Every structure is written in C-alpha cells, then in structure tokens.
Amino acid sequence: MSNSPLVSYTKLSPNHSGKRTHAIDRITPHCVVGQCSVESLGEVFAHTSRQASSNYSVGSDGRVGLYVNEENRSWCSSSADNDQRSVTIECASDTTEPYAFNAAVYQTLINLCADICKRNGKNVLLWLGDKGTSLNYNPQPNEMVLTVHRWFASTACPGTWMMDHMADLAYKVTAALGGKTPQPTPAPVDPEKQIWDSLSALIGNDYGVAGLMGNLYAESGLRSNNLQNSFERTLGLTDEQYTAAVDNGGYTNFVNDKAGYGLAQWTFWSRKQALLTYKQAKGTSIGDLNMQLGYLAKELTENYKGVLDCLKNAKSVRYASDVVLTQFEKPADQSEAMKQKRASYGQVYYDKYAGSSPAPAPTPTPAPTPSVPYMVRIAVEELNVRSGPGTNYPIVRTVSQPSVYTIVEVNGYWGKLKSGAGWINLQYTTVYVKEG
C-alpha cells in the first residue's frame, strides 16, 4: 500500500496502531482549528503525550504532510473502527466557526482525495450525509465513503464550512476520477439550525446561544441579506437588489449609509467597514450567512470579549438576552418591555434546540515544551503578538514565518518574547534548534 505522491513533507508520528485490519473504503476530513503549516502539525503529532495523529494534513499554503503511512491506522476520529478503514486528513482552517478552509487548502483536499481513491481502486466518492446511513452502508468495490469526526465524538469537527462542502467534495473527486454519480442535490438547509450550531460552537452554553439568537431574530428575522426596512424605501432597493449592488460594486456607500444590514443589522460605519473587509477576504457575497456568522464570531472574540464571557457563563436566557441587547446591539429602545420581548424570542430557540448541538471544537492540549529560555520559529504566515497571555489582550504587532524568537516565560499556550514586545500563541510555532 503506497502513500500519496502529493506529499511534500514527512514526519512520521509514533501515535498509530500499526497495520490496518480493514481495507480502506472511507476518507475522513478534519479541521485543525488553526492556520497551521504541515511542519507545525508534524511537531504536534511527534509527541506521544498527544495520543493523536492523522495520515495526512493539508497546510494553510496547500502543501500535504504525511504523519502515518497509509497502510497504518492513525488515531484521529475517536473511533477505532472508522480509523481502521479510513484515510484521515487534518486541514488548516479558521479558528472560529464556521472553521472555513481557504481556497488552496480546499483544492488540495480535492486533489488528495482523488489520489487516495485512485490508488485504492476507487472511482466514486460518496457523501451520504447521514451518520446512520453512512456507517451502515456497504460500499461497492469502486466506492469510497466520506465520514466526519463529529459522528464519533462530542466535537464540531470538521466545522460547518466543511460540512456544507462535503457533497461538493464528493462530486468533484468523482468527476476527476471519471466515475458516474449524479450532480448532488444539496439537502435543504435549515438556517435557524445552522445559526444555532454555529453560535453553539462559539459559546458552548445553550442559554447564551438562545439569548444572542433571540436578539438576532429581533434585528433581522435571522435573514443575512436583510436591509433595514426604512432604507428599502429610502434607497428604492429590495434586500436582494441592495446585496447584489454591494457585491458587484454598483453601490459604493455601504460603509457610510447608516443602514442596518445583515444578521445583527450592523449600522455603525466602523463595524460595516470591518464586515465589508471580512467579506472581501473570504471572497463571498456580503449577504452570505456563513461569512456573517464568521464575522459575528470575530467581533465577539476580539471586540466584545466581555459580552462573550457573559454568554458563555449565562444561567438564563433572559440574562444572556439582556447582555446582548444592552452591550452588543444597543438599540434606542432598551425598555423593560423590549427586554421581555427579545428574551421571549430567545426562549423559543432554547426550547427548540437546547441540547441538540455538537460541542465546540476542543482546544488542543499543548505539547511539553523545553525549559525557558528557548527559541521558536513562527510556523504560520502571520501571528499576532499580544500585550498579555490570551486573546483578551490587545494586539501590539504581528510576526511572520520563518522568524525566530526567544521565549523567556510560558503561560499555558502562550510564550513571552525576550524582547518584551509581548506574548505569542505557541501552538503556531515550532521549537528551533541552532545548527552547529
């Protein structure tokens, strides 16, 4: 059994179970929850304390790493049965929901899956969409089946973005192999459940999710292309026309027109500018739901940390709803009647969805590190330097690969720079040893 010729970096991990006991008939894509390089992930899997590995990874630059030979069973999916018959692939992704892959990562994933299928005698890759159907399906000799980590453990992996692309992945791989399968008809998407699951992965507390979601419903009806009603009349544009005009450049006053837009009815110019910049970086429509959920997570994580902490620790829908109303949305009407109304919306979603969502993607446990001081090499294209050891501290500068820095103090995942410039997340570095 051979490995993929697409591999450009190899660092074999001790974390595997030796030869497979089942022929390969599954592929399981994962999200790393970080824009990691193949080298940095190799360092992660090199430690026996991790008790984790994958056959391959796709780094943020689209290169392929090999950590467990394809003939061996990796430790990746929280299921011995799945790992025995599946080739597992960790893919660099964003660090917040929907854990999106960039274009280079996704294209390489398509190419790698096609190569895996071809070398294993398969010309059809199937996405059956449902756990029970997939795990009970007996593939034909020419078929490979896609599975996902969340079916075997309490995790959001591979993230909403990849879940939404599984049918597309199966179709494109099969087409590349010349197999015969119909163009997949996307399953109906329930936007409410999609929003709930995305917020749940970020917040991890049903009260907090419901409180936020009730406010979003009050603002936009949970419609990501919603233009404030009064501006539909003023501008003479429908939701769809406004969205299209922003996308195609025909409307150039999006940032400064003071019109509420999207899930949260973003209105203030700086927040709309940040939304537009985020949209441009993602290459989506300004009205794309996944993009807006990603931007919402970015806002809460970076600019409204206090609100996010309250949502994570809320003990009631009403408390969470009031926090969002008064500290995040901040509408003119913050009366008791309005508080009751928004909390009632949130309660509807709590009653409907509480307990139904996958758990947030786990934060990796840091590998053992050398005694300070020691040197690290930056393993991602750009890494923030913060004033303290955590994402709640402000960004003071950025550093980029392959720069080398000396760490003089460690606090959890964070390392303090010898220069005194600040702290960096050590998950996105590799230990550097001087040659000679």
C-alpha positions in Angstrom: 0.0 0.0 0.0 1.6 3.3 -1.1 1.4 6.8 0.2 0.3 9.9 -1.9 2.8 11.4 -4.3 1.4 14.8 -3.4 3.2 14.7 -0.1 5.8 17.4 0.3 6.7 17.0 4.0 7.0 13.8 6.1 7.4 13.5 9.9 6.1 10.1 10.9 4.3 10.0 14.3 4.7 7.3 16.9 1.0 7.6 17.5 -0.6 4.8 15.5 -1.8 1.2 15.8 0.3 -0.4 13.1 -1.2 -2.3 10.1 -4.9 -1.8 9.3 -7.3 -4.6 10.0 -9.8 -3.4 7.3 -9.4 -2.3 3.7 -9.6 1.4 3.0 -13.1 2.4 2.0 -13.5 5.7 3.8 -12.0 9.2 3.9 -12.4 11.5 6.9 -11.5 15.2 6.5 -10.9 17.1 9.8 -10.4 20.8 10.6 -7.3 21.7 12.5 -8.9 24.9 14.1 -5.8 26.9 13.1 -4.0 28.1 10.0 -1.2 25.6 10.7 1.7 24.5 8.4 2.5 20.9 7.7 5.6 21.3 9.8 3.8 22.7 12.9 1.3 19.9 12.8 4.1 17.4 12.4 5.6 18.7 15.7 2.2 18.3 17.4 1.9 14.6 16.4 5.5 13.9 17.2 4.8 13.8 20.9 3.5 10.5 22.4 1.7 12.6 25.1 -0.7 13.8 22.4 -2.2 10.4 21.7 -3.3 11.7 18.4 -2.3 11.7 14.7 -3.6 11.6 11.2 -2.5 10.0 8.0 -2.2 13.3 6.1 -2.6 17.0 6.6 -3.1 20.0 4.3 -1.3 23.1 5.5 -2.5 26.6 5.1 -0.4 27.0 2.0 -1.9 23.9 0.3 1.0 21.6 0.9 0.5 18.0 2.0 2.1 16.4 5.1 2.4 12.7 5.9 2.4 11.6 9.6 1.1 8.0 9.5 1.7 5.8 6.5 -1.5 5.0 4.6 -1.1 1.3 5.4 -1.4 2.1 9.1 -4.3 3.1 11.3 -4.0 6.7 12.7 -5.5 8.0 15.9 -7.8 10.7 14.6 -11.5 10.1 14.6 -12.3 9.0 18.2 -13.4 5.7 16.6 -11.1 2.7 16.2 -13.5 1.2 13.6 -13.5 4.3 11.5 -9.8 4.8 11.7 -9.1 1.2 10.7 -10.8 1.7 7.3 -10.4 5.5 6.8 -7.7 7.7 5.5 -7.7 10.7 7.9 -6.8 14.2 6.7 -6.3 17.2 9.0 -6.9 20.5 7.1 -5.8 24.0 8.1 -8.9 26.2 8.9 -10.0 29.4 10.6 -10.1 29.3 14.3 -13.7 30.2 14.7 -17.0 29.0 13.3 -17.6 28.1 10.6 -13.9 26.9 10.6 -13.5 27.7 6.9 -10.8 26.4 4.7 -9.0 28.7 2.3 -9.1 28.1 -1.5 -5.6 26.5 -1.6 -6.5 24.0 1.2 -9.8 23.0 -0.3 -8.4 22.5 -3.8 -5.6 20.3 -2.4 -8.1 18.4 -0.3 -10.0 17.6 -3.6 -6.7 16.5 -5.3 -5.6 14.4 -2.3 -8.9 12.6 -2.0 -8.9 11.9 -5.7 -5.4 10.5 -5.4 -6.3 8.3 -2.4 -9.3 6.9 -4.2 -7.4 6.2 -7.4 -4.5 4.4 -5.6 -7.1 2.3 -3.7 -9.0 1.3 -6.8 -12.0 3.6 -6.3 -13.6 6.0 -8.8 -16.6 7.1 -6.8 -16.5 9.2 -3.6 -19.9 9.2 -1.8 -21.3 11.7 0.7 -24.4 10.1 2.1 -25.0 12.9 4.6 -26.4 10.9 7.5 -24.4 9.1 10.2 -26.6 6.0 10.3 -26.9 5.7 6.5 -23.1 6.2 6.1 -21.9 3.8 8.8 -24.3 1.0 7.8 -23.6 1.4 4.1 -21.6 -1.4 2.4 -19.5 0.3 -0.3 -19.2 -1.3 -3.7 -15.7 -2.3 -4.8 -15.3 1.0 -6.7 -16.7 3.3 -3.9 -15.2 5.3 -1.1 -17.4 6.9 1.6 -16.9 10.2 3.4 -17.3 10.2 7.2 -16.8 13.0 9.8 -15.3 13.2 13.3 -18.5 14.7 14.9 -20.3 11.3 14.3 -17.9 9.7 16.9 -17.2 12.3 19.5 -18.7 15.5 21.0 -16.9 17.9 18.7 -17.8 20.4 16.0 -15.1 18.9 13.7 -14.9 19.3 10.7 -16.8 22.6 11.1 -19.9 24.0 9.5 -18.0 25.1 6.4 -16.7 21.7 5.5 -20.0 20.0 6.3 -21.6 22.4 3.8 -18.9 21.4 1.2 -19.0 17.6 1.7 -21.4 17.0 -1.2 -19.3 19.3 -3.4 -16.1 17.4 -2.4 -17.6 14.1 -3.3 -18.9 15.3 -6.7 -15.6 17.0 -7.7 -13.5 14.0 -6.7 -15.8 11.6 -8.5 -15.8 13.8 -11.6 -12.0 14.0 -11.6 -11.8 10.2 -11.5 -14.3 9.7 -14.3 -16.8 7.9 -12.1 -20.5 8.1 -12.6 -22.6 9.8 -10.0 -25.4 12.4 -10.4 -24.8 16.0 -9.6 -25.7 16.1 -5.9 -28.8 18.0 -5.0 -28.0 19.9 -1.8 -30.1 18.9 1.1 -32.4 21.7 2.3 -30.6 23.9 4.7 -32.4 25.0 7.9 -30.9 28.4 8.5 -32.1 28.5 12.1 -30.4 25.3 13.0 -27.3 26.4 11.1 -27.1 29.6 13.1 -27.8 27.7 16.3 -25.0 25.2 15.7 -22.5 27.9 14.7 -23.2 30.0 17.8 -23.1 26.9 20.0 -19.7 26.0 18.7 -18.5 29.5 19.7 -20.4 29.9 23.0 -20.9 26.4 24.3 -23.8 27.4 26.5 -27.4 27.0 25.4 -28.7 29.9 27.5 -26.1 32.2 25.9 -26.8 30.9 22.4 -30.5 31.4 22.8 -30.1 34.9 24.2 -28.0 36.0 21.3 -30.2 34.3 18.7 -33.4 35.9 20.0 -31.7 39.3 19.6 -30.6 38.5 16.1 -34.2 37.4 15.3 -35.4 40.8 16.6 -32.9 42.6 14.5 -33.1 40.8 11.2 -35.5 37.9 11.3 -32.3 35.8 11.0 -32.0 36.8 7.4 -28.4 37.6 6.5 -29.3 39.8 3.5 -31.8 41.9 5.4 -31.6 45.6 4.7 -33.2 47.9 7.3 -36.8 48.3 6.2 -36.8 52.2 6.3 -33.8 52.2 3.9 -35.5 49.9 1.4 -37.9 52.8 1.0 -35.3 55.5 1.0 -32.9 53.8 -1.4 -35.6 52.2 -3.5 -33.9 48.8 -3.2 -35.0 45.4 -2.0 -32.8 43.2 0.2 -31.7 41.3 -2.9 -31.0 44.3 -5.0 -29.0 46.1 -2.3 -27.0 42.9 -1.6 -26.3 42.5 -5.3 -25.3 46.1 -5.8 -22.8 45.9 -2.9 -21.4 42.7 -4.3 -20.9 44.0 -7.9 -19.6 47.5 -6.9 -22.7 49.3 -8.2 -23.4 50.6 -4.7 -20.4 52.2 -3.1 -21.9 53.8 0.1 -22.3 50.6 2.1 -19.9 51.7 4.9 -21.4 55.2 5.4 -25.0 54.9 4.5 -26.1 54.3 8.2 -28.4 51.5 7.0 -28.7 48.4 9.3 -27.7 45.3 7.4 -27.4 41.6 7.9 -28.0 39.2 10.9 -27.1 41.8 13.5 -28.2 44.8 11.5 -24.7 46.2 11.6 -25.1 50.0 11.2 -22.1 52.0 12.6 -19.6 52.8 9.9 -16.6 51.1 11.5 -18.4 47.8 12.0 -19.8 47.9 8.5 -16.3 48.6 7.1 -14.9 45.6 9.1 -17.8 43.4 7.8 -17.0 44.5 4.2 -13.3 43.9 4.7 -14.0 40.4 6.1 -16.4 39.6 3.2 -13.7 40.6 0.7 -11.1 38.5 2.4 -13.5 35.5 2.3 -14.5 36.1 -1.3 -18.2 35.7 -0.6 -21.4 37.8 -1.0 -21.9 40.4 1.6 -25.2 38.6 2.4 -23.6 35.1 2.8 -24.8 33.5 6.0 -21.6 31.6 6.8 -19.5 34.6 6.2 -21.6 36.7 8.6 -21.5 34.0 11.3 -17.7 34.1 11.0 -17.6 37.8 11.3 -20.0 37.8 14.2 -17.7 35.3 16.0 -14.7 37.6 15.2 -16.5 40.6 16.7 -17.4 38.8 19.8 -14.0 37.2 20.2 -11.9 40.3 19.5 -14.1 43.4 20.3 -16.8 42.2 22.7 -14.9 39.7 24.9 -16.9 40.8 28.0 -20.2 40.0 26.2 -18.9 36.7 25.0 -17.8 35.7 28.5 -21.3 36.6 29.8 -22.9 34.4 27.2 -20.5 31.5 28.0 -21.5 31.7 31.7 -25.1 32.7 31.5 -27.6 30.9 33.7 -30.8 32.0 32.0 -32.0 33.1 28.6 -33.2 36.4 30.0 -29.8 37.3 31.4 -28.0 36.5 28.1 -30.6 38.3 26.1 -30.3 41.5 28.2 -26.5 41.5 27.9 -26.7 41.3 24.1 -29.4 44.0 24.0 -27.6 46.5 26.2 -23.9 45.8 25.4 -23.8 44.5 21.8 -26.9 45.5 19.8 -27.6 48.7 21.8 -30.8 49.8 20.1 -32.6 53.0 21.1 -35.3 51.1 22.8 -33.9 49.2 25.8 -37.1 49.3 27.9 -38.3 46.5 30.1 -40.9 45.7 27.5 -38.3 45.3 24.8 -36.1 43.2 27.1 -39.0 40.8 27.8 -39.8 40.6 24.1 -36.3 39.7 23.0 -35.9 37.2 25.8 -39.2 35.6 24.7 -37.7 35.1 21.2 -34.6 33.5 22.7 -36.7 31.2 24.9 -38.4 29.9 21.7 -35.0 28.9 20.3 -33.9 27.5 23.7 -37.0 25.3 23.8 -36.5 24.1 20.2 -32.7 23.4 20.1 -31.2 23.2 23.6 -29.1 20.1 23.9 -29.1 19.4 20.2 -25.8 20.9 19.1 -22.3 19.4 18.7 -19.9 20.6 21.4 -17.3 23.2 20.5 -14.1 22.0 18.8 -11.7 21.1 21.6 -8.7 23.3 22.2 -5.6 21.3 21.7 -3.6 20.4 24.8 -0.1 21.9 24.4 2.8 19.6 23.9 5.6 19.6 26.5 7.9 22.5 26.0 11.6 22.9 26.8 12.7 24.9 29.9 12.9 28.6 29.3 14.6 30.3 27.7 14.3 28.6 24.4 13.8 29.6 20.8 10.8 29.1 18.5 10.2 29.5 14.8 6.9 31.1 13.6 5.0 28.3 11.7 2.2 30.4 10.2 2.1 33.2 7.7 1.2 35.8 10.3 0.9 35.6 14.1 -0.4 38.2 16.4 1.8 39.5 19.3 -0.5 40.4 22.2 0.3 42.5 25.3 -0.6 39.6 27.6 -1.1 35.8 27.5 -4.5 35.5 26.0 -6.8 36.6 23.1 -8.5 39.1 25.5 -5.3 41.2 25.4 -4.8 43.8 22.6 -2.7 43.0 19.6 0.5 45.1 19.7 2.1 43.9 16.4 2.4 40.8 14.2 5.3 38.5 13.3 5.6 36.2 10.3 7.3 32.9 9.3 10.1 31.9 9.3 11.2 34.4 12.0 12.9 33.0 15.2 12.2 34.4 18.7 13.4 33.6 22.2 10.7 32.6 24.8 11.5 33.6 28.4 8.2 32.8 30.1 5.3 30.3 29.3 1.7 30.7 30.5 -0.5 27.9 29.1 -0.3 28.1 25.3 1.4 31.5 25.4 5.0 32.4 25.4 6.6 35.8 26.3 9.1 37.2 23.9 12.6 38.1 25.2 12.4 41.5 23.6 9.5 42.4 25.8 7.3 43.1 22.8 4.5 40.8 24.1 3.2 37.3 24.0 2.6 34.8 21.2 0.5 31.6 20.9 3.0 28.7 21.0 0.6 26.4 19.1 1.6 28.2 16.0 5.4 27.8 16.5 8.0 25.1 16.3 10.9 24.7 18.6 14.1 26.0 16.9 17.5 24.5 17.4 20.5 26.3 16.1 22.6 24.2 13.7 26.2 23.5 14.7 
